[in-house]
Amino acid sequence: MVSCLLSLNKASLKPTATTFFFFAACLILSALSSSASFQPSRTLLSRPLNKLRRPVVILISCDGFRFGYQHKTPTPNIKRLIDQGTEAETGLIPVFPTLTFPNHNSIATGLYPAYHGIVSNSFTDPNTGDGFTQKIFNPKWWLGEPLWETVVNQGLNAATYSWPGAEVNKGSWTCPKQFCSPFNESVPFEDRIDTILSYFDLPTSEIPALVTLYLEDPDAQGHEVGPDHPRITDAVARIDKLLGRMIAGLEKRRVFKDVHVILVGDHGMVGTCDQRLIFLKELAPWINIPENWIERYTPLLSIRPPPNVSAADIVAKINEGLESGKVGNGKYLKVYLKENLPSRLHYSDSDRITPIVGLAAEGFKVEMNKTEAKECAGAHGYDNAFFSMRSIFIGHGPRFPKGVKVPSFENIQIYNLVTSILNLHGARNNGTSSFPKAVLLPRYNKNVLVS
């Protein structure tokens, strides 16, 4: 705006129509530039705490909560958090692969899967031959430092409820019984909320600085019926009601305005149907792929051939068949050596990632053989560039500016965001150290500006 006016002054224009339009253009350009991206005002400070002694974060993940679900039905409690807080305007970007365990560990550690070790929901360590599943909590699999470990390392309490990986005894984190509830799908969501609320009945010095909660909906419904079924609407309405229960409980304890609530999902969901299938048996004229080479079929195809077989030759033959036009839907699958995957996926620097990785197009699935089964349902695990894989990010609390939209970002940034809110020194990670300053208000500290 200043440069515009200087130009106007240097031109020594007389007050004419030309002058008017030039000045109007300056105003428009100024408005556009100021609204292009959000930077928290350095004259605004976070709201001071009234009852709690130190900042507290409640981090809630709703599995498979695709961005846009919040608009499927009236969600007054989600809307309240958005209106009075900060939202990723076009959703939260998951890491690749867009699966539950890799993404929850990326949120918790700020690391891409290749570096935190959980490269899929299930996989094999080629060095030991051991297999990882979602029920294995040996710390050798779980690399990096999760938020709850960071918190207890610095002398504070942390609590987790059903969060994937929180049952792992790692470093100073021992999954203490009073603050660590393993996943149990038979426990009603309402009971999980009430357990979290009970932490705020403790003496203020014992209240956990971090509380994480995992809810398995609406992922469960999405896999069965896809993202556009009325059951999704019902699941979203239920989650909103649960959030209302939590907000009411915090308000009753007079701490809601002191607590930072962060609502996220791990990935989105896309509809799939039988006509969107690719069968590996149809590649037989080019190559036969033994089933014991395949760690995962769809939508992330993971192939680990024996060490004495050239992975490059296999990739070449598979892609030749897929591109021949003789394999049904072949053009909707692309197979790579892992080192040749797009670098934006950050999915190569681990032996746990198979040498060969196939990416199915959005909504397509890979199977070995044709079957008579007919289904239309939902899936995730696709390229994280697909908008359908995005989830939500909503932040509410003293450090979040009210009614602000921020650009979409990858979920690896959440680790640094939480440690910044809690004023903790975080472990090294793949997030950006400057990111919290682009989202959070400066800390309130006796009227002193502290970023």
Contacts in CASP RR format, 6 or more apart in sequence:
PFRMAT RR
TARGET T0000
AUTHOR 0000-0000-0000
METHOD contacts of the structure
MODEL  1
MVSCLLSLNKASLKPTATTFFFFAACLILSALSSSASFQPSRTLLSRPLN
KLRRPVVILISCDGFRFGYQHKTPTPNIKRLIDQGTEAETGLIPVFPTLT
FPNHNSIATGLYPAYHGIVSNSFTDPNTGDGFTQKIFNPKWWLGEPLWET
VVNQGLNAATYSWPGAEVNKGSWTCPKQFCSPFNESVPFEDRIDTILSYF
DLPTSEIPALVTLYLEDPDAQGHEVGPDHPRITDAVARIDKLLGRMIAGL
EKRRVFKDVHVILVGDHGMVGTCDQRLIFLKELAPWINIPENWIERYTPL
LSIRPPPNVSAADIVAKINEGLESGKVGNGKYLKVYLKENLPSRLHYSDS
DRITPIVGLAAEGFKVEMNKTEAKECAGAHGYDNAFFSMRSIFIGHGPRF
PKGVKVPSFENIQIYNLVTSILNLHGARNNGTSSFPKAVLLPRYNKNVLV
S
1 26 0 8 1.000
1 27 0 8 1.000
1 29 0 8 1.000
1 30 0 8 1.000
4 22 0 8 1.000
4 23 0 8 1.000
4 25 0 8 1.000
4 26 0 8 1.000
4 29 0 8 1.000
4 30 0 8 1.000
5 26 0 8 1.000
8 19 0 8 1.000
8 22 0 8 1.000
8 23 0 8 1.000
8 26 0 8 1.000
13 19 0 8 1.000
13 22 0 8 1.000
37 407 0 8 1.000
37 438 0 8 1.000
38 401 0 8 1.000
38 404 0 8 1.000
38 405 0 8 1.000
38 406 0 8 1.000
38 438 0 8 1.000
38 439 0 8 1.000
39 438 0 8 1.000
40 401 0 8 1.000
40 437 0 8 1.000
40 438 0 8 1.000
40 439 0 8 1.000
40 440 0 8 1.000
40 441 0 8 1.000
40 442 0 8 1.000
41 401 0 8 1.000
41 441 0 8 1.000
42 442 0 8 1.000
42 449 0 8 1.000
44 401 0 8 1.000
44 441 0 8 1.000
44 442 0 8 1.000
45 441 0 8 1.000
45 442 0 8 1.000
45 443 0 8 1.000
45 444 0 8 1.000
45 447 0 8 1.000
45 449 0 8 1.000
46 398 0 8 1.000
46 399 0 8 1.000
46 440 0 8 1.000
46 441 0 8 1.000
46 442 0 8 1.000
46 443 0 8 1.000
46 444 0 8 1.000
47 257 0 8 1.000
47 397 0 8 1.000
47 398 0 8 1.000
47 444 0 8 1.000
48 398 0 8 1.000
48 444 0 8 1.000
49 55 0 8 1.000
49 258 0 8 1.000
49 398 0 8 1.000
50 254 0 8 1.000
50 257 0 8 1.000
50 258 0 8 1.000
51 204 0 8 1.000
51 254 0 8 1.000
51 255 0 8 1.000
51 258 0 8 1.000
52 204 0 8 1.000
52 207 0 8 1.000
52 255 0 8 1.000
52 258 0 8 1.000
52 259 0 8 1.000
53 204 0 8 1.000
53 205 0 8 1.000
54 156 0 8 1.000
54 209 0 8 1.000
54 422 0 8 1.000
54 423 0 8 1.000
55 209 0 8 1.000
55 258 0 8 1.000
55 260 0 8 1.000
55 398 0 8 1.000
55 399 0 8 1.000
55 421 0 8 1.000
55 422 0 8 1.000
55 423 0 8 1.000
56 207 0 8 1.000
56 208 0 8 1.000
56 209 0 8 1.000
56 210 0 8 1.000
56 211 0 8 1.000
56 255 0 8 1.000
56 258 0 8 1.000
56 259 0 8 1.000
56 260 0 8 1.000
57 209 0 8 1.000
57 210 0 8 1.000
57 211 0 8 1.000
57 259 0 8 1.000
57 260 0 8 1.000
57 261 0 8 1.000
57 262 0 8 1.000
57 418 0 8 1.000
57 421 0 8 1.000
57 422 0 8 1.000
58 196 0 8 1.000
58 211 0 8 1.000
58 212 0 8 1.000
58 213 0 8 1.000
58 246 0 8 1.000
58 259 0 8 1.000
58 260 0 8 1.000
58 261 0 8 1.000
58 262 0 8 1.000
59 107 0 8 1.000
59 147 0 8 1.000
59 210 0 8 1.000
59 211 0 8 1.000
59 212 0 8 1.000
59 213 0 8 1.000
59 262 0 8 1.000
59 264 0 8 1.000
59 414 0 8 1.000
59 418 0 8 1.000
60 212 0 8 1.000
60 213 0 8 1.000
60 215 0 8 1.000
60 243 0 8 1.000
60 261 0 8 1.000
60 262 0 8 1.000
60 263 0 8 1.000
60 264 0 8 1.000
61 104 0 8 1.000
61 107 0 8 1.000
61 163 0 8 1.000
61 212 0 8 1.000
61 213 0 8 1.000
61 214 0 8 1.000
61 215 0 8 1.000
61 264 0 8 1.000
61 265 0 8 1.000
61 266 0 8 1.000
62 215 0 8 1.000
62 217 0 8 1.000
62 218 0 8 1.000
62 239 0 8 1.000
62 263 0 8 1.000
62 264 0 8 1.000
62 265 0 8 1.000
62 392 0 8 1.000
63 100 0 8 1.000
63 214 0 8 1.000
63 215 0 8 1.000
63 216 0 8 1.000
63 217 0 8 1.000
63 218 0 8 1.000
63 219 0 8 1.000
63 220 0 8 1.000
63 265 0 8 1.000
63 266 0 8 1.000
64 100 0 8 1.000
64 218 0 8 1.000
64 219 0 8 1.000
64 222 0 8 1.000
64 265 0 8 1.000
64 266 0 8 1.000
64 267 0 8 1.000
64 268 0 8 1.000
64 269 0 8 1.000
64 380 0 8 1.000
64 391 0 8 1.000
65 218 0 8 1.000
65 219 0 8 1.000
65 236 0 8 1.000
65 239 0 8 1.000
65 264 0 8 1.000
65 265 0 8 1.000
65 268 0 8 1.000
65 391 0 8 1.000
65 392 0 8 1.000
66 227 0 8 1.000
66 267 0 8 1.000
66 268 0 8 1.000
66 269 0 8 1.000
66 388 0 8 1.000
66 390 0 8 1.000
66 391 0 8 1.000
67 90 0 8 1.000
67 91 0 8 1.000
67 92 0 8 1.000
67 268 0 8 1.000
67 387 0 8 1.000
67 390 0 8 1.000
67 391 0 8 1.000
67 392 0 8 1.000
68 392 0 8 1.000
69 218 0 8 1.000
69 227 0 8 1.000
69 232 0 8 1.000
69 236 0 8 1.000
69 392 0 8 1.000
70 78 0 8 1.000
70 79 0 8 1.000
70 82 0 8 1.000
70 236 0 8 1.000
70 392 0 8 1.000
72 232 0 8 1.000
72 233 0 8 1.000
72 236 0 8 1.000
73 233 0 8 1.000
73 236 0 8 1.000
73 237 0 8 1.000
73 240 0 8 1.000
74 237 0 8 1.000
74 240 0 8 1.000
75 236 0 8 1.000
75 237 0 8 1.000
75 240 0 8 1.000
76 240 0 8 1.000
77 240 0 8 1.000
77 241 0 8 1.000
77 243 0 8 1.000
77 244 0 8 1.000
77 247 0 8 1.000
78 239 0 8 1.000
78 240 0 8 1.000
78 243 0 8 1.000
78 263 0 8 1.000
78 394 0 8 1.000
80 247 0 8 1.000
81 243 0 8 1.000
81 261 0 8 1.000
81 263 0 8 1.000
81 394 0 8 1.000
81 395 0 8 1.000
81 396 0 8 1.000
82 394 0 8 1.000
82 403 0 8 1.000
83 402 0 8 1.000
83 403 0 8 1.000
84 396 0 8 1.000
84 402 0 8 1.000
84 403 0 8 1.000
85 394 0 8 1.000
85 395 0 8 1.000
85 396 0 8 1.000
85 397 0 8 1.000
85 400 0 8 1.000
85 401 0 8 1.000
85 402 0 8 1.000
85 403 0 8 1.000
85 404 0 8 1.000
86 394 0 8 1.000
86 395 0 8 1.000
86 396 0 8 1.000
86 400 0 8 1.000
86 401 0 8 1.000
86 402 0 8 1.000
86 403 0 8 1.000
86 404 0 8 1.000
86 405 0 8 1.000
86 406 0 8 1.000
86 439 0 8 1.000
87 392 0 8 1.000
87 393 0 8 1.000
87 394 0 8 1.000
87 395 0 8 1.000
87 403 0 8 1.000
87 404 0 8 1.000
87 405 0 8 1.000
87 406 0 8 1.000
88 392 0 8 1.000
88 393 0 8 1.000
88 394 0 8 1.000
88 405 0 8 1.000
88 406 0 8 1.000
88 407 0 8 1.000
88 408 0 8 1.000
88 409 0 8 1.000
89 405 0 8 1.000
89 406 0 8 1.000
89 407 0 8 1.000
89 408 0 8 1.000
90 387 0 8 1.000
90 390 0 8 1.000
90 407 0 8 1.000
90 408 0 8 1.000
91 390 0 8 1.000
91 391 0 8 1.000
91 392 0 8 1.000
91 393 0 8 1.000
91 408 0 8 1.000
92 264 0 8 1.000
92 265 0 8 1.000
92 390 0 8 1.000
92 391 0 8 1.000
92 392 0 8 1.000
92 393 0 8 1.000
92 408 0 8 1.000
92 409 0 8 1.000
92 410 0 8 1.000
92 411 0 8 1.000
93 384 0 8 1.000
93 390 0 8 1.000
93 408 0 8 1.000
93 409 0 8 1.000
93 410 0 8 1.000
93 411 0 8 1.000
94 103 0 8 1.000
94 106 0 8 1.000
94 266 0 8 1.000
94 267 0 8 1.000
94 268 0 8 1.000
94 384 0 8 1.000
94 389 0 8 1.000
94 390 0 8 1.000
94 391 0 8 1.000
94 410 0 8 1.000
94 411 0 8 1.000
95 102 0 8 1.000
95 103 0 8 1.000
95 106 0 8 1.000
95 112 0 8 1.000
95 113 0 8 1.000
95 346 0 8 1.000
95 384 0 8 1.000
95 410 0 8 1.000
95 411 0 8 1.000
95 412 0 8 1.000
96 113 0 8 1.000
96 345 0 8 1.000
96 346 0 8 1.000
96 347 0 8 1.000
96 381 0 8 1.000
96 383 0 8 1.000
96 384 0 8 1.000
97 113 0 8 1.000
97 119 0 8 1.000
97 120 0 8 1.000
97 300 0 8 1.000
97 347 0 8 1.000
97 381 0 8 1.000
98 266 0 8 1.000
98 267 0 8 1.000
98 268 0 8 1.000
98 380 0 8 1.000
98 381 0 8 1.000
98 382 0 8 1.000
98 383 0 8 1.000
98 384 0 8 1.000
98 389 0 8 1.000
99 120 0 8 1.000
99 121 0 8 1.000
99 267 0 8 1.000
99 300 0 8 1.000
99 380 0 8 1.000
99 381 0 8 1.000
100 121 0 8 1.000
100 134 0 8 1.000
100 164 0 8 1.000
100 219 0 8 1.000
100 266 0 8 1.000
100 267 0 8 1.000
101 118 0 8 1.000
101 120 0 8 1.000
101 121 0 8 1.000
101 134 0 8 1.000
101 164 0 8 1.000
101 165 0 8 1.000
102 113 0 8 1.000
102 116 0 8 1.000
102 118 0 8 1.000
102 119 0 8 1.000
102 120 0 8 1.000
102 121 0 8 1.000
103 265 0 8 1.000
103 266 0 8 1.000
103 267 0 8 1.000
103 411 0 8 1.000
104 163 0 8 1.000
104 164 0 8 1.000
104 165 0 8 1.000
104 214 0 8 1.000
104 266 0 8 1.000
105 111 0 8 1.000
105 113 0 8 1.000
105 116 0 8 1.000
105 117 0 8 1.000
105 118 0 8 1.000
105 142 0 8 1.000
105 146 0 8 1.000
105 164 0 8 1.000
105 165 0 8 1.000
106 112 0 8 1.000
106 113 0 8 1.000
106 116 0 8 1.000
106 411 0 8 1.000
106 412 0 8 1.000
107 264 0 8 1.000
107 266 0 8 1.000
107 411 0 8 1.000
107 412 0 8 1.000
107 414 0 8 1.000
107 415 0 8 1.000
108 146 0 8 1.000
108 147 0 8 1.000
108 148 0 8 1.000
108 163 0 8 1.000
108 165 0 8 1.000
108 166 0 8 1.000
108 212 0 8 1.000
108 415 0 8 1.000
109 116 0 8 1.000
109 143 0 8 1.000
109 144 0 8 1.000
109 145 0 8 1.000
109 146 0 8 1.000
109 147 0 8 1.000
109 415 0 8 1.000
109 427 0 8 1.000
109 429 0 8 1.000
110 116 0 8 1.000
110 411 0 8 1.000
110 412 0 8 1.000
110 413 0 8 1.000
110 414 0 8 1.000
110 415 0 8 1.000
110 416 0 8 1.000
110 429 0 8 1.000
110 430 0 8 1.000
110 431 0 8 1.000
111 143 0 8 1.000
111 144 0 8 1.000
111 412 0 8 1.000
111 429 0 8 1.000
111 430 0 8 1.000
112 346 0 8 1.000
112 347 0 8 1.000
112 412 0 8 1.000
112 430 0 8 1.000
113 119 0 8 1.000
113 120 0 8 1.000
113 346 0 8 1.000
113 347 0 8 1.000
113 350 0 8 1.000
114 346 0 8 1.000
114 347 0 8 1.000
114 348 0 8 1.000
114 349 0 8 1.000
114 350 0 8 1.000
114 353 0 8 1.000
115 143 0 8 1.000
115 144 0 8 1.000
115 349 0 8 1.000
115 350 0 8 1.000
115 430 0 8 1.000
116 142 0 8 1.000
116 143 0 8 1.000
116 144 0 8 1.000
117 141 0 8 1.000
117 142 0 8 1.000
117 143 0 8 1.000
117 350 0 8 1.000
117 352 0 8 1.000
118 132 0 8 1.000
118 141 0 8 1.000
118 142 0 8 1.000
119 347 0 8 1.000
119 350 0 8 1.000
119 352 0 8 1.000
119 353 0 8 1.000
120 295 0 8 1.000
120 296 0 8 1.000
120 300 0 8 1.000
120 302 0 8 1.000
121 133 0 8 1.000
121 134 0 8 1.000
122 131 0 8 1.000
122 132 0 8 1.000
122 133 0 8 1.000
122 134 0 8 1.000
122 295 0 8 1.000
122 296 0 8 1.000
123 131 0 8 1.000
123 132 0 8 1.000
123 295 0 8 1.000
123 296 0 8 1.000
123 302 0 8 1.000
123 352 0 8 1.000
123 353 0 8 1.000
123 354 0 8 1.000
124 130 0 8 1.000
124 131 0 8 1.000
124 132 0 8 1.000
124 295 0 8 1.000
124 304 0 8 1.000
124 352 0 8 1.000
125 131 0 8 1.000
125 132 0 8 1.000
125 141 0 8 1.000
125 351 0 8 1.000
125 352 0 8 1.000
126 304 0 8 1.000
126 351 0 8 1.000
126 352 0 8 1.000
127 351 0 8 1.000
132 141 0 8 1.000
132 352 0 8 1.000
134 164 0 8 1.000
137 165 0 8 1.000
137 167 0 8 1.000
137 168 0 8 1.000
137 169 0 8 1.000
138 168 0 8 1.000
139 168 0 8 1.000
139 169 0 8 1.000
139 170 0 8 1.000
139 171 0 8 1.000
142 165 0 8 1.000
142 168 0 8 1.000
142 170 0 8 1.000
144 427 0 8 1.000
145 153 0 8 1.000
145 426 0 8 1.000
145 427 0 8 1.000
146 165 0 8 1.000
146 166 0 8 1.000
146 170 0 8 1.000
146 173 0 8 1.000
147 158 0 8 1.000
147 210 0 8 1.000
147 212 0 8 1.000
147 415 0 8 1.000
147 418 0 8 1.000
147 419 0 8 1.000
148 158 0 8 1.000
148 159 0 8 1.000
148 160 0 8 1.000
148 166 0 8 1.000
148 173 0 8 1.000
148 210 0 8 1.000
148 212 0 8 1.000
149 158 0 8 1.000
149 170 0 8 1.000
149 171 0 8 1.000
149 172 0 8 1.000
149 173 0 8 1.000
150 419 0 8 1.000
150 424 0 8 1.000
150 426 0 8 1.000
150 427 0 8 1.000
151 157 0 8 1.000
151 158 0 8 1.000
151 208 0 8 1.000
151 209 0 8 1.000
151 210 0 8 1.000
151 422 0 8 1.000
151 424 0 8 1.000
152 158 0 8 1.000
152 172 0 8 1.000
152 173 0 8 1.000
153 172 0 8 1.000
154 424 0 8 1.000
154 425 0 8 1.000
156 208 0 8 1.000
156 209 0 8 1.000
156 210 0 8 1.000
156 422 0 8 1.000
156 424 0 8 1.000
157 179 0 8 1.000
157 206 0 8 1.000
157 207 0 8 1.000
157 208 0 8 1.000
157 209 0 8 1.000
158 173 0 8 1.000
158 179 0 8 1.000
158 208 0 8 1.000
158 209 0 8 1.000
158 210 0 8 1.000
158 211 0 8 1.000
158 212 0 8 1.000
159 179 0 8 1.000
159 180 0 8 1.000
159 196 0 8 1.000
159 199 0 8 1.000
159 208 0 8 1.000
159 210 0 8 1.000
159 211 0 8 1.000
159 212 0 8 1.000
160 166 0 8 1.000
160 175 0 8 1.000
160 179 0 8 1.000
160 180 0 8 1.000
160 181 0 8 1.000
160 211 0 8 1.000
160 212 0 8 1.000
160 213 0 8 1.000
161 181 0 8 1.000
161 192 0 8 1.000
161 195 0 8 1.000
161 196 0 8 1.000
161 211 0 8 1.000
161 212 0 8 1.000
161 213 0 8 1.000
161 214 0 8 1.000
162 181 0 8 1.000
162 182 0 8 1.000
162 183 0 8 1.000
162 184 0 8 1.000
162 187 0 8 1.000
162 192 0 8 1.000
162 213 0 8 1.000
162 214 0 8 1.000
162 215 0 8 1.000
162 216 0 8 1.000
163 212 0 8 1.000
163 213 0 8 1.000
163 214 0 8 1.000
164 183 0 8 1.000
164 214 0 8 1.000
166 175 0 8 1.000
166 180 0 8 1.000
166 212 0 8 1.000
167 175 0 8 1.000
167 180 0 8 1.000
167 182 0 8 1.000
167 183 0 8 1.000
168 175 0 8 1.000
169 175 0 8 1.000
175 182 0 8 1.000
179 199 0 8 1.000
179 208 0 8 1.000
181 187 0 8 1.000
181 192 0 8 1.000
181 195 0 8 1.000
183 214 0 8 1.000
185 216 0 8 1.000
189 215 0 8 1.000
189 217 0 8 1.000
189 238 0 8 1.000
189 242 0 8 1.000
190 242 0 8 1.000
190 245 0 8 1.000
192 213 0 8 1.000
192 215 0 8 1.000
193 213 0 8 1.000
193 242 0 8 1.000
193 245 0 8 1.000
193 246 0 8 1.000
196 211 0 8 1.000
196 213 0 8 1.000
196 246 0 8 1.000
197 246 0 8 1.000
197 249 0 8 1.000
197 250 0 8 1.000
197 253 0 8 1.000
199 207 0 8 1.000
199 208 0 8 1.000
199 211 0 8 1.000
200 207 0 8 1.000
200 250 0 8 1.000
200 253 0 8 1.000
200 255 0 8 1.000
201 253 0 8 1.000
209 422 0 8 1.000
210 418 0 8 1.000
210 422 0 8 1.000
215 239 0 8 1.000
215 242 0 8 1.000
217 235 0 8 1.000
217 238 0 8 1.000
217 239 0 8 1.000
218 232 0 8 1.000
218 235 0 8 1.000
218 236 0 8 1.000
218 239 0 8 1.000
218 269 0 8 1.000
219 269 0 8 1.000
219 380 0 8 1.000
220 235 0 8 1.000
221 229 0 8 1.000
221 231 0 8 1.000
221 232 0 8 1.000
221 234 0 8 1.000
221 235 0 8 1.000
222 229 0 8 1.000
222 231 0 8 1.000
222 232 0 8 1.000
222 269 0 8 1.000
222 377 0 8 1.000
222 378 0 8 1.000
223 269 0 8 1.000
223 377 0 8 1.000
223 378 0 8 1.000
223 379 0 8 1.000
224 231 0 8 1.000
224 377 0 8 1.000
224 378 0 8 1.000
225 231 0 8 1.000
225 232 0 8 1.000
225 377 0 8 1.000
225 378 0 8 1.000
226 232 0 8 1.000
226 269 0 8 1.000
226 270 0 8 1.000
226 271 0 8 1.000
226 272 0 8 1.000
226 376 0 8 1.000
226 377 0 8 1.000
226 378 0 8 1.000
227 268 0 8 1.000
227 269 0 8 1.000
227 270 0 8 1.000
227 271 0 8 1.000
227 378 0 8 1.000
227 388 0 8 1.000
228 271 0 8 1.000
243 263 0 8 1.000
246 261 0 8 1.000
247 256 0 8 1.000
249 256 0 8 1.000
250 256 0 8 1.000
250 259 0 8 1.000
257 397 0 8 1.000
257 398 0 8 1.000
258 397 0 8 1.000
258 398 0 8 1.000
259 397 0 8 1.000
260 395 0 8 1.000
260 396 0 8 1.000
260 397 0 8 1.000
260 398 0 8 1.000
260 399 0 8 1.000
260 400 0 8 1.000
260 421 0 8 1.000
261 394 0 8 1.000
261 395 0 8 1.000
261 396 0 8 1.000
261 397 0 8 1.000
262 393 0 8 1.000
262 394 0 8 1.000
262 395 0 8 1.000
262 396 0 8 1.000
262 414 0 8 1.000
262 417 0 8 1.000
262 418 0 8 1.000
263 392 0 8 1.000
263 393 0 8 1.000
263 394 0 8 1.000
263 395 0 8 1.000
263 396 0 8 1.000
264 391 0 8 1.000
264 392 0 8 1.000
264 393 0 8 1.000
264 394 0 8 1.000
264 411 0 8 1.000
264 414 0 8 1.000
265 391 0 8 1.000
265 392 0 8 1.000
265 393 0 8 1.000
266 391 0 8 1.000
266 411 0 8 1.000
267 380 0 8 1.000
267 381 0 8 1.000
267 389 0 8 1.000
267 391 0 8 1.000
268 380 0 8 1.000
268 388 0 8 1.000
268 389 0 8 1.000
268 390 0 8 1.000
268 391 0 8 1.000
269 378 0 8 1.000
269 379 0 8 1.000
269 380 0 8 1.000
269 388 0 8 1.000
270 362 0 8 1.000
270 363 0 8 1.000
270 378 0 8 1.000
270 379 0 8 1.000
270 380 0 8 1.000
270 382 0 8 1.000
270 386 0 8 1.000
270 388 0 8 1.000
270 389 0 8 1.000
271 363 0 8 1.000
271 376 0 8 1.000
271 377 0 8 1.000
271 378 0 8 1.000
271 379 0 8 1.000
272 363 0 8 1.000
272 364 0 8 1.000
272 365 0 8 1.000
272 376 0 8 1.000
272 377 0 8 1.000
272 378 0 8 1.000
272 379 0 8 1.000
273 375 0 8 1.000
273 376 0 8 1.000
274 373 0 8 1.000
274 374 0 8 1.000
274 375 0 8 1.000
274 376 0 8 1.000
276 329 0 8 1.000
276 332 0 8 1.000
276 363 0 8 1.000
276 364 0 8 1.000
276 365 0 8 1.000
277 329 0 8 1.000
277 364 0 8 1.000
277 365 0 8 1.000
277 366 0 8 1.000
277 367 0 8 1.000
277 370 0 8 1.000
278 327 0 8 1.000
278 328 0 8 1.000
278 329 0 8 1.000
278 330 0 8 1.000
278 332 0 8 1.000
278 333 0 8 1.000
278 360 0 8 1.000
278 364 0 8 1.000
278 365 0 8 1.000
278 366 0 8 1.000
278 367 0 8 1.000
279 327 0 8 1.000
279 328 0 8 1.000
279 366 0 8 1.000
279 367 0 8 1.000
279 368 0 8 1.000
279 369 0 8 1.000
279 370 0 8 1.000
280 289 0 8 1.000
280 294 0 8 1.000
280 366 0 8 1.000
280 367 0 8 1.000
280 368 0 8 1.000
281 368 0 8 1.000
281 369 0 8 1.000
281 370 0 8 1.000
282 326 0 8 1.000
282 327 0 8 1.000
282 328 0 8 1.000
283 289 0 8 1.000
283 317 0 8 1.000
283 318 0 8 1.000
283 321 0 8 1.000
283 322 0 8 1.000
283 327 0 8 1.000
285 321 0 8 1.000
285 326 0 8 1.000
286 317 0 8 1.000
286 318 0 8 1.000
286 320 0 8 1.000
286 321 0 8 1.000
286 324 0 8 1.000
287 314 0 8 1.000
287 317 0 8 1.000
287 318 0 8 1.000
289 303 0 8 1.000
289 314 0 8 1.000
289 318 0 8 1.000
291 368 0 8 1.000
293 303 0 8 1.000
293 304 0 8 1.000
293 305 0 8 1.000
293 306 0 8 1.000
294 301 0 8 1.000
294 302 0 8 1.000
294 303 0 8 1.000
294 304 0 8 1.000
294 368 0 8 1.000
295 302 0 8 1.000
295 303 0 8 1.000
295 304 0 8 1.000
295 354 0 8 1.000
296 302 0 8 1.000
297 365 0 8 1.000
297 366 0 8 1.000
297 367 0 8 1.000
297 368 0 8 1.000
298 360 0 8 1.000
298 365 0 8 1.000
298 366 0 8 1.000
298 367 0 8 1.000
298 379 0 8 1.000
299 359 0 8 1.000
299 360 0 8 1.000
299 363 0 8 1.000
299 364 0 8 1.000
299 365 0 8 1.000
299 366 0 8 1.000
299 379 0 8 1.000
299 380 0 8 1.000
299 381 0 8 1.000
299 382 0 8 1.000
300 357 0 8 1.000
300 358 0 8 1.000
300 359 0 8 1.000
300 360 0 8 1.000
300 381 0 8 1.000
300 382 0 8 1.000
301 333 0 8 1.000
301 335 0 8 1.000
301 356 0 8 1.000
301 357 0 8 1.000
301 358 0 8 1.000
301 359 0 8 1.000
301 360 0 8 1.000
301 366 0 8 1.000
302 353 0 8 1.000
302 354 0 8 1.000
302 356 0 8 1.000
302 357 0 8 1.000
302 358 0 8 1.000
303 314 0 8 1.000
303 335 0 8 1.000
303 354 0 8 1.000
303 355 0 8 1.000
303 356 0 8 1.000
303 357 0 8 1.000
303 358 0 8 1.000
304 354 0 8 1.000
304 355 0 8 1.000
304 356 0 8 1.000
305 311 0 8 1.000
305 314 0 8 1.000
305 355 0 8 1.000
305 356 0 8 1.000
311 337 0 8 1.000
311 355 0 8 1.000
311 356 0 8 1.000
312 337 0 8 1.000
314 356 0 8 1.000
315 335 0 8 1.000
315 336 0 8 1.000
315 337 0 8 1.000
315 356 0 8 1.000
318 335 0 8 1.000
318 356 0 8 1.000
319 334 0 8 1.000
319 335 0 8 1.000
321 327 0 8 1.000
321 330 0 8 1.000
322 330 0 8 1.000
322 331 0 8 1.000
322 333 0 8 1.000
322 334 0 8 1.000
322 335 0 8 1.000
323 330 0 8 1.000
323 331 0 8 1.000
325 331 0 8 1.000
329 364 0 8 1.000
332 360 0 8 1.000
332 361 0 8 1.000
332 364 0 8 1.000
333 358 0 8 1.000
333 359 0 8 1.000
333 360 0 8 1.000
333 361 0 8 1.000
333 364 0 8 1.000
333 366 0 8 1.000
334 358 0 8 1.000
334 359 0 8 1.000
335 356 0 8 1.000
335 357 0 8 1.000
335 358 0 8 1.000
335 359 0 8 1.000
336 356 0 8 1.000
336 357 0 8 1.000
336 358 0 8 1.000
336 359 0 8 1.000
337 355 0 8 1.000
337 356 0 8 1.000
337 357 0 8 1.000
338 347 0 8 1.000
338 348 0 8 1.000
338 353 0 8 1.000
338 354 0 8 1.000
338 355 0 8 1.000
338 356 0 8 1.000
338 357 0 8 1.000
339 348 0 8 1.000
341 347 0 8 1.000
341 348 0 8 1.000
341 357 0 8 1.000
341 359 0 8 1.000
344 385 0 8 1.000
345 383 0 8 1.000
345 384 0 8 1.000
346 430 0 8 1.000
347 353 0 8 1.000
347 357 0 8 1.000
358 366 0 8 1.000
359 382 0 8 1.000
359 383 0 8 1.000
360 366 0 8 1.000
360 382 0 8 1.000
362 382 0 8 1.000
362 383 0 8 1.000
362 386 0 8 1.000
362 388 0 8 1.000
363 379 0 8 1.000
363 382 0 8 1.000
365 379 0 8 1.000
380 389 0 8 1.000
381 389 0 8 1.000
382 388 0 8 1.000
382 389 0 8 1.000
383 389 0 8 1.000
390 408 0 8 1.000
391 411 0 8 1.000
393 409 0 8 1.000
393 411 0 8 1.000
393 414 0 8 1.000
398 441 0 8 1.000
398 444 0 8 1.000
399 420 0 8 1.000
399 421 0 8 1.000
399 440 0 8 1.000
399 441 0 8 1.000
399 443 0 8 1.000
400 439 0 8 1.000
400 440 0 8 1.000
400 441 0 8 1.000
401 441 0 8 1.000
406 438 0 8 1.000
406 439 0 8 1.000
409 435 0 8 1.000
410 431 0 8 1.000
412 429 0 8 1.000
412 430 0 8 1.000
412 431 0 8 1.000
413 431 0 8 1.000
413 432 0 8 1.000
413 435 0 8 1.000
415 426 0 8 1.000
415 429 0 8 1.000
415 431 0 8 1.000
416 426 0 8 1.000
416 429 0 8 1.000
416 431 0 8 1.000
416 432 0 8 1.000
416 433 0 8 1.000
416 435 0 8 1.000
416 436 0 8 1.000
417 435 0 8 1.000
417 436 0 8 1.000
417 439 0 8 1.000
417 440 0 8 1.000
419 425 0 8 1.000
419 426 0 8 1.000
420 436 0 8 1.000
420 440 0 8 1.000
421 436 0 8 1.000
421 440 0 8 1.000
423 443 0 8 1.000
437 451 0 8 1.000
442 449 0 8 1.000
442 450 0 8 1.000
442 451 0 8 1.000
443 450 0 8 1.000
443 451 0 8 1.000
444 450 0 8 1.000
END
